[in-house]
Amino acid sequence: MNGEAHIVDLPRELQPEALAKGMQVLSSKLATDWLSVYFGGQFYLPGDPKFKADLPWQDKRVRQALNMAVNRKELLETIFRGRGNPMYVSGFQPYLEGWNPAWTERFHDFYGYNPAQAKALLAAAGYPPGTINLKLLSYTSPGEAENPQIVEALAIYFDAVGIKSTIETLDEGKVISMWRNKETSYCLWPNIIGLRPTEEWVRISYMSKGTVHHYENAFIDQKYQEWTQTVDLQGRERLAKAIGDHLFEEFADMPLILLFNEVMANPKVVSGWTYPGTGAGRSTHFHLLKAAK
């Protein structure tokens, strides 16, 4: 507002004030990021010393219940001001390898907001109200100012189905260290992640020799190795889809919202930005900015 910068990556909660003072939103044409919530401690390879058998969400009925406890539409309309699309499987999109259109048809029955069904699943798994206590990790990263709000919303949704949450606020470096060292058991956390080729996403987050350790088992390791050694396009598509189907049916995490990158700009200085989507990081294609005349 002081004219010291003409384009700013502004938290969405501050956008209305900037709009009221004459600024404009410039958005990517394609989604650049997605928001998912991850379950710590899902290390299913035999003999993994970090595996904790007493984690409630080692039972996939609990993972499904946590998914069905969250009102995705409400999160989108409130925290993200209605600008985003549904996310069906973390990291998978129609224009990337491994997409299965059946996920969109099955999503409501498998993941849709249904607190009553969530309670029934928890009871069937042996967890009546008040028997699960979990930790929610709250932190902020550049371009992810909404994470603390998401954590607070999750705590409210989980409480409504009888799950108690403790919010722990940490710096991003500490959370990243926990991911890398498999110290996330008993924790859940949201993360806004930039879209990338599906093979790269699986390598980082689901292959056991990756760096983030979101969800690991022998099936994914085997299919990933076959995938990376296959050049035939149909074969690659089949293997990628098998991994996506597995993640979908096992409720490996909580896919929430597909997001577009937005920046605020002064229309007296910047007239437009043809920004197709992510190239690296979040804001790219700066050479396509247009100056106001």
Sequence and secondary structure as in RCSB ss.txt:
>XXXX:A:sequence
MNGEAHIVDLPRELQPEALAKGMQVLSSKLATDWLSVYFGGQFYLPGDPKFKADLPWQDKRVRQALNMAVNRKEL
LETIFRGRGNPMYVSGFQPYLEGWNPAWTERFHDFYGYNPAQAKALLAAAGYPPGTINLKLLSYTSPGEAENPQI
VEALAIYFDAVGIKSTIETLDEGKVISMWRNKETSYCLWPNIIGLRPTEEWVRISYMSKGTVHHYENAFIDQKYQ
EWTQTVDLQGRERLAKAIGDHLFEEFADMPLILLFNEVMANPKVVSGWTYPGTGAGRSTHFHLLKAAK
>XXXX:A:secstr
  SS SEE   GGGHHHHHHTT EEEE SS  EEEEEEETT B STT TT  TT GGGSHHHHHHHHHT  HHHH
HHHTTTT  EE SSTT  TTSTT  THHHHHHHHHHS  HHHHHHHHHHTT  TT EEEEEEE   TT TTHHHH
HHHHHHHHHHTTEEEEEEE  HHHHHHHHHTT  TTEEEEEEEE   HHHHHHHHTSTTSSS SSB HHHHHHHH
HHHT   HHHHHHHHHHHHHHHHHHT EEEEEEE  EEEE TTTEEEE   S SSSSS  GGGEEE  
